[in-house]
């Protein structure tokens, strides 16, 4: 049990920060640019992707010994698509307004490279439970990046946070912040800062 806890913590640290799928692996950029003018949309998209990544990684890990190698990509896509359909139906049933705002981007979770990347890099080589945690924390790493970008864009573009007015000082709102180029600039700055930090860290001594 202690070993499992340690492994889970290491997976969490890696996926949330050290090898963040957006900032370090440069994956999931398209949706990061598209949905981050609203924190509500970003949170729902991030949690939806976390759900899909966690369960698809767990499922594919459990099936890894019975899936022929030559058709594994097709099987991975089918499993991912099944979970995305569940997310889409749940949003339509319980959060119809957000579902309409996100539009096709929920369906496009299928094409998010983070999900397939974790399936190939981790789920194919590890047991189901670690694979599930790997996928879940990869999704949470994606989620916090989206929320950070959305916080900047929503405050400066709309003067709100999660739709609640925070425009206390009456500043001039930046129209560019609600447009995709603003997200591109912010995420580029975050990637630069993360890469610069990684270069400054000491390299572990190899035995």
Beta strands, then each sheet from edge to edge (+ up, - down):
strand 1: 160-161
strand 2: 164-165
sheet 1: 1+ 2-
end
